[in-house]
Structures are given as structure tokens and as C-alpha cells.
Amino acid sequence: MWRKERFMKWVKLSPQQVMWMLWKKNLISRESAHILIGEIMGCNRDLENIKGNIINIKKNEEHH
């Protein structure tokens, strides 16, 4: 399978699904998978906060 096709297949999966598949194929330990999932969830939270801040800034600009 081409690298791009493989990447597009994995992009459609949730972080938990990716970690499960890596663990299932013995490419990553269960502990490492849990750590990576936690890191990804933290990054997602940070991105949501950034999006919220951008929305708030745009709203403030519209009112001034």
C-alpha cells in the first residue's frame, strides 16, 4: 500500500483506534498507548481553547 493511502486510512481513525491498532500489532506497549492518548487529548483541549479565544477576539472586534 502506498504511503499516502496508508496515511489517509489512519487519518480517519480516532486517536484511541490508532493506538489500539498499534498495540494490537505489537508496535507499541499498552502503557505507551495510554500516554500518547493522554497527550493527544491534552492537545485537543488546547486547540479547543485556542479556537474559543479566536472566536472571542473576533466578537470583540465586531463590537468596536
Helices and strands as residue ranges (DSSP letters): H 3-11, H 15-24, H 30-63
